[in-house]
Amino acid sequence: MTDLCTLPAPADTVYLALASGRPAVLPDDDGAVLVLPAQSSTPELLHFAIRYSSGLLHAAAPSAWLDRLRIPDQPVLASEDSGTSFTVAVDAVDTGTGISARDRARTMRVLADPGTVPADLIRPGHVLPVRCASSGRPRVWERAVELVSAAGHHPVAMVCRLVDDRGELLDDFAAAQFAAEHGLPVAAWGPVQHAL
Protein backbone atom coordinates (compact mmCIF):
# COMPACT_ATOMS: atom_id res chain seq x y z
CA MET A 1 0.00 0.00 0.00
CA THR A 2 2.86 2.41 0.74
CA ASP A 3 5.92 3.29 -1.32
CA LEU A 4 8.85 5.64 -0.85
CA CYS A 5 6.60 8.61 -1.60
CA THR A 6 4.04 7.72 1.05
CA LEU A 7 6.05 6.54 4.02
CA PRO A 8 4.00 6.98 7.19
CA ALA A 9 4.99 9.28 10.01
CA PRO A 10 6.74 7.80 13.05
CA ALA A 11 4.22 6.28 15.46
CA ASP A 12 4.99 8.87 18.13
CA THR A 13 4.08 11.71 15.73
CA VAL A 14 0.65 10.21 15.07
CA TYR A 15 0.20 9.42 18.76
CA LEU A 16 1.09 12.97 19.84
CA ALA A 17 -1.21 14.53 17.26
CA LEU A 18 -4.20 12.43 18.26
CA ALA A 19 -3.40 12.70 21.99
CA SER A 20 -3.53 16.48 21.67
CA GLY A 21 -6.83 16.33 19.79
CA ARG A 22 -5.44 17.01 16.32
CA PRO A 23 -6.25 14.93 13.23
CA ALA A 24 -4.15 12.41 11.33
CA VAL A 25 -4.43 10.86 7.89
CA LEU A 26 -4.94 7.12 7.53
CA PRO A 27 -4.38 5.56 4.07
CA ASP A 28 -6.89 2.96 2.93
CA ASP A 29 -7.40 0.95 -0.25
CA ASP A 30 -10.85 2.51 -0.61
CA GLY A 31 -9.49 6.07 -0.22
CA ALA A 32 -7.59 7.81 2.56
CA VAL A 33 -9.46 9.09 5.60
CA LEU A 34 -9.04 11.89 8.09
CA VAL A 35 -9.16 10.63 11.69
CA LEU A 36 -9.86 12.72 14.78
CA PRO A 37 -10.82 11.80 18.35
CA ALA A 38 -14.56 12.51 18.35
CA GLN A 39 -14.36 14.00 21.84
CA SER A 40 -11.91 16.62 20.49
CA SER A 41 -14.25 17.80 17.73
CA THR A 42 -14.51 21.58 17.39
CA PRO A 43 -16.38 23.64 14.79
CA GLU A 44 -13.03 24.59 13.26
CA LEU A 45 -11.81 20.98 12.95
CA LEU A 46 -15.15 19.79 11.62
CA HIS A 47 -15.20 22.63 9.08
CA PHE A 48 -11.77 21.43 7.91
CA ALA A 49 -13.07 17.86 7.69
CA ILE A 50 -16.15 18.92 5.73
CA ARG A 51 -14.13 21.10 3.35
CA TYR A 52 -11.71 18.34 2.36
CA SER A 53 -14.15 15.43 2.30
CA SER A 54 -17.43 14.60 0.60
CA GLY A 55 -19.09 16.13 3.66
CA LEU A 56 -20.22 12.80 5.06
CA LEU A 57 -18.80 12.54 8.59
CA HIS A 58 -18.76 9.23 10.42
CA ALA A 59 -18.46 8.37 14.09
CA ALA A 60 -16.70 5.01 14.26
CA ALA A 61 -17.40 3.28 17.58
CA PRO A 62 -17.42 -0.18 19.16
CA SER A 63 -20.66 -2.10 18.80
CA ALA A 64 -21.24 -2.17 22.57
CA TRP A 65 -20.85 1.63 22.74
CA LEU A 66 -23.56 2.11 20.11
CA ASP A 67 -25.81 -0.51 21.72
CA ARG A 68 -25.60 1.36 25.02
CA LEU A 69 -26.86 4.47 23.21
CA ARG A 70 -29.60 2.45 21.45
CA ILE A 71 -28.39 3.45 18.00
CA PRO A 72 -29.79 0.83 15.60
CA ASP A 73 -28.27 -0.41 12.38
CA GLN A 74 -29.64 0.99 9.15
CA PRO A 75 -32.21 -1.52 7.94
CA VAL A 76 -31.25 -3.12 4.63
CA LEU A 77 -32.18 -6.28 2.80
CA ALA A 78 -29.57 -9.03 3.14
CA SER A 79 -29.05 -9.01 -0.63
CA GLU A 80 -28.27 -5.27 -0.52
CA ASP A 81 -25.96 -5.24 2.51
CA SER A 82 -22.72 -3.39 1.70
CA GLY A 83 -20.98 -4.71 4.82
CA THR A 84 -20.09 -1.20 5.97
CA SER A 85 -22.07 -1.43 9.24
CA PHE A 86 -23.72 1.97 9.05
CA THR A 87 -26.24 2.78 11.73
CA VAL A 88 -29.08 5.26 11.77
CA ALA A 89 -27.68 8.80 11.66
CA VAL A 90 -27.99 10.92 14.80
CA ASP A 91 -27.87 14.49 16.13
CA ALA A 92 -27.34 15.74 19.66
CA VAL A 93 -30.63 17.02 21.09
CA ASP A 94 -29.30 20.52 21.72
CA THR A 95 -28.19 21.27 18.16
CA GLY A 96 -29.92 23.47 15.60
CA THR A 97 -30.51 21.94 12.18
CA GLY A 98 -27.73 19.44 12.90
CA ILE A 99 -25.90 20.04 9.62
CA SER A 100 -23.48 22.85 10.49
CA ALA A 101 -19.89 22.23 11.54
CA ARG A 102 -20.80 23.51 15.01
CA ASP A 103 -23.79 21.18 15.28
CA ARG A 104 -21.88 18.15 14.05
CA ALA A 105 -18.94 18.89 16.35
CA ARG A 106 -21.39 18.96 19.24
CA THR A 107 -22.92 15.65 18.13
CA MET A 108 -19.47 14.05 17.86
CA ARG A 109 -18.59 15.13 21.40
CA VAL A 110 -21.92 13.84 22.73
CA LEU A 111 -21.38 10.48 21.01
CA ALA A 112 -17.92 10.19 22.58
CA ASP A 113 -19.04 11.13 26.09
CA PRO A 114 -19.37 8.02 28.31
CA GLY A 115 -22.07 9.86 30.27
CA THR A 116 -24.34 10.22 27.24
CA VAL A 117 -27.67 8.39 27.42
CA PRO A 118 -29.98 7.45 24.52
CA ALA A 119 -32.27 10.42 25.20
CA ASP A 120 -29.36 12.80 24.47
CA LEU A 121 -29.59 11.89 20.76
CA ILE A 122 -32.30 12.26 18.14
CA ARG A 123 -32.69 9.99 15.12
CA PRO A 124 -32.29 10.43 12.19
CA GLY A 125 -29.66 13.13 12.14
CA HIS A 126 -26.54 14.33 10.35
CA VAL A 127 -23.68 12.27 11.87
CA LEU A 128 -23.47 8.69 10.65
CA PRO A 129 -22.05 6.21 13.18
CA VAL A 130 -20.26 3.08 11.98
CA ARG A 131 -20.46 -0.07 14.09
CA CYS A 132 -16.96 -1.48 14.64
CA ALA A 133 -16.28 -5.18 15.08
CA SER A 134 -14.34 -6.47 18.07
CA SER A 135 -12.68 -9.28 16.12
CA GLY A 136 -11.68 -10.22 12.61
CA ARG A 137 -9.60 -8.31 10.09
CA PRO A 138 -9.77 -4.61 11.01
CA ARG A 139 -11.17 -2.18 8.48
CA VAL A 140 -10.29 1.50 8.37
CA TRP A 141 -13.09 2.14 10.90
CA GLU A 142 -11.67 -0.24 13.52
CA ARG A 143 -8.19 1.09 12.86
CA ALA A 144 -9.36 4.65 13.53
CA VAL A 145 -10.93 3.62 16.84
CA GLU A 146 -7.74 1.77 17.81
CA LEU A 147 -5.63 4.85 17.05
CA VAL A 148 -7.71 7.30 19.09
CA SER A 149 -8.02 4.81 21.95
CA ALA A 150 -4.24 4.24 21.99
CA ALA A 151 -3.84 8.03 22.21
CA GLY A 152 -5.86 8.07 25.44
CA HIS A 153 -9.30 9.07 24.16
CA HIS A 154 -12.71 7.45 24.44
CA PRO A 155 -13.17 4.87 21.64
CA VAL A 156 -15.11 7.02 19.20
CA ALA A 157 -13.39 8.44 16.12
CA MET A 158 -14.54 11.06 13.67
CA VAL A 159 -13.69 9.59 10.26
CA CYS A 160 -14.26 11.02 6.78
CA ARG A 161 -13.03 10.08 3.31
CA LEU A 162 -10.71 12.71 1.83
CA VAL A 163 -11.38 13.96 -1.70
CA ASP A 164 -9.55 16.23 -4.13
CA ASP A 165 -10.87 19.35 -5.87
CA ARG A 166 -12.62 17.15 -8.46
CA GLY A 167 -14.37 15.16 -5.74
CA GLU A 168 -12.23 12.06 -6.30
CA LEU A 169 -10.98 9.97 -3.38
CA LEU A 170 -7.34 10.43 -2.38
CA ASP A 171 -5.00 7.52 -2.99
CA ASP A 172 -1.91 6.96 -0.84
CA PHE A 173 0.28 9.35 -2.83
CA ALA A 174 -2.32 12.15 -2.89
CA ALA A 175 -3.01 11.58 0.81
CA ALA A 176 0.69 12.01 1.61
CA GLN A 177 0.72 15.26 -0.35
CA PHE A 178 -2.41 16.45 1.44
CA ALA A 179 -0.90 15.57 4.83
CA ALA A 180 2.34 17.42 4.04
CA GLU A 181 0.43 20.48 2.84
CA HIS A 182 -1.60 20.67 6.05
CA GLY A 183 1.05 19.51 8.51
CA LEU A 184 -0.71 16.28 9.41
CA PRO A 185 0.94 12.95 10.27
CA VAL A 186 0.16 9.85 8.21
CA ALA A 187 -0.66 6.74 10.24
CA ALA A 188 0.65 3.34 9.20
CA TRP A 189 -1.29 0.09 9.04
CA GLY A 190 -0.21 -2.55 11.50
CA PRO A 191 -0.45 -3.14 15.26
CA VAL A 192 -1.30 0.00 17.20
CA GLN A 193 1.26 0.78 19.85
CA HIS A 194 1.46 3.40 22.56
CA ALA A 195 4.34 5.56 21.45
CA LEU A 196 5.01 7.22 24.81
C-alpha positions in Angstrom: 0.0 0.0 0.0 2.9 2.4 0.7 5.9 3.3 -1.3 8.9 5.6 -0.9 6.6 8.6 -1.6 4.0 7.7 1.1 6.0 6.5 4.0 4.0 7.0 7.2 5.0 9.3 10.0 6.7 7.8 13.0 4.2 6.3 15.5 5.0 8.9 18.1 4.1 11.7 15.7 0.7 10.2 15.1 0.2 9.4 18.8 1.1 13.0 19.8 -1.2 14.5 17.3 -4.2 12.4 18.3 -3.4 12.7 22.0 -3.5 16.5 21.7 -6.8 16.3 19.8 -5.4 17.0 16.3 -6.2 14.9 13.2 -4.1 12.4 11.3 -4.4 10.9 7.9 -4.9 7.1 7.5 -4.4 5.6 4.1 -6.9 3.0 2.9 -7.4 0.9 -0.2 -10.9 2.5 -0.6 -9.5 6.1 -0.2 -7.6 7.8 2.6 -9.5 9.1 5.6 -9.0 11.9 8.1 -9.2 10.6 11.7 -9.9 12.7 14.8 -10.8 11.8 18.4 -14.6 12.5 18.4 -14.4 14.0 21.8 -11.9 16.6 20.5 -14.2 17.8 17.7 -14.5 21.6 17.4 -16.4 23.6 14.8 -13.0 24.6 13.3 -11.8 21.0 13.0 -15.1 19.8 11.6 -15.2 22.6 9.1 -11.8 21.4 7.9 -13.1 17.9 7.7 -16.2 18.9 5.7 -14.1 21.1 3.3 -11.7 18.3 2.4 -14.2 15.4 2.3 -17.4 14.6 0.6 -19.1 16.1 3.7 -20.2 12.8 5.1 -18.8 12.5 8.6 -18.8 9.2 10.4 -18.5 8.4 14.1 -16.7 5.0 14.3 -17.4 3.3 17.6 -17.4 -0.2 19.2 -20.7 -2.1 18.8 -21.2 -2.2 22.6 -20.9 1.6 22.7 -23.6 2.1 20.1 -25.8 -0.5 21.7 -25.6 1.4 25.0 -26.9 4.5 23.2 -29.6 2.5 21.5 -28.4 3.5 18.0 -29.8 0.8 15.6 -28.3 -0.4 12.4 -29.6 1.0 9.1 -32.2 -1.5 7.9 -31.2 -3.1 4.6 -32.2 -6.3 2.8 -29.6 -9.0 3.1 -29.0 -9.0 -0.6 -28.3 -5.3 -0.5 -26.0 -5.2 2.5 -22.7 -3.4 1.7 -21.0 -4.7 4.8 -20.1 -1.2 6.0 -22.1 -1.4 9.2 -23.7 2.0 9.1 -26.2 2.8 11.7 -29.1 5.3 11.8 -27.7 8.8 11.7 -28.0 10.9 14.8 -27.9 14.5 16.1 -27.3 15.7 19.7 -30.6 17.0 21.1 -29.3 20.5 21.7 -28.2 21.3 18.2 -29.9 23.5 15.6 -30.5 21.9 12.2 -27.7 19.4 12.9 -25.9 20.0 9.6 -23.5 22.9 10.5 -19.9 22.2 11.5 -20.8 23.5 15.0 -23.8 21.2 15.3 -21.9 18.2 14.0 -18.9 18.9 16.3 -21.4 19.0 19.2 -22.9 15.7 18.1 -19.5 14.0 17.9 -18.6 15.1 21.4 -21.9 13.8 22.7 -21.4 10.5 21.0 -17.9 10.2 22.6 -19.0 11.1 26.1 -19.4 8.0 28.3 -22.1 9.9 30.3 -24.3 10.2 27.2 -27.7 8.4 27.4 -30.0 7.4 24.5 -32.3 10.4 25.2 -29.4 12.8 24.5 -29.6 11.9 20.8 -32.3 12.3 18.1 -32.7 10.0 15.1 -32.3 10.4 12.2 -29.7 13.1 12.1 -26.5 14.3 10.4 -23.7 12.3 11.9 -23.5 8.7 10.6 -22.0 6.2 13.2 -20.3 3.1 12.0 -20.5 -0.1 14.1 -17.0 -1.5 14.6 -16.3 -5.2 15.1 -14.3 -6.5 18.1 -12.7 -9.3 16.1 -11.7 -10.2 12.6 -9.6 -8.3 10.1 -9.8 -4.6 11.0 -11.2 -2.2 8.5 -10.3 1.5 8.4 -13.1 2.1 10.9 -11.7 -0.2 13.5 -8.2 1.1 12.9 -9.4 4.7 13.5 -10.9 3.6 16.8 -7.7 1.8 17.8 -5.6 4.8 17.1 -7.7 7.3 19.1 -8.0 4.8 22.0 -4.2 4.2 22.0 -3.8 8.0 22.2 -5.9 8.1 25.4 -9.3 9.1 24.2 -12.7 7.5 24.4 -13.2 4.9 21.6 -15.1 7.0 19.2 -13.4 8.4 16.1 -14.5 11.1 13.7 -13.7 9.6 10.3 -14.3 11.0 6.8 -13.0 10.1 3.3 -10.7 12.7 1.8 -11.4 14.0 -1.7 -9.6 16.2 -4.1 -10.9 19.3 -5.9 -12.6 17.2 -8.5 -14.4 15.2 -5.7 -12.2 12.1 -6.3 -11.0 10.0 -3.4 -7.3 10.4 -2.4 -5.0 7.5 -3.0 -1.9 7.0 -0.8 0.3 9.4 -2.8 -2.3 12.1 -2.9 -3.0 11.6 0.8 0.7 12.0 1.6 0.7 15.3 -0.4 -2.4 16.5 1.4 -0.9 15.6 4.8 2.3 17.4 4.0 0.4 20.5 2.8 -1.6 20.7 6.0 1.1 19.5 8.5 -0.7 16.3 9.4 0.9 12.9 10.3 0.2 9.8 8.2 -0.7 6.7 10.2 0.7 3.3 9.2 -1.3 0.1 9.0 -0.2 -2.6 11.5 -0.5 -3.1 15.3 -1.3 0.0 17.2 1.3 0.8 19.9 1.5 3.4 22.6 4.3 5.6 21.4 5.0 7.2 24.8 
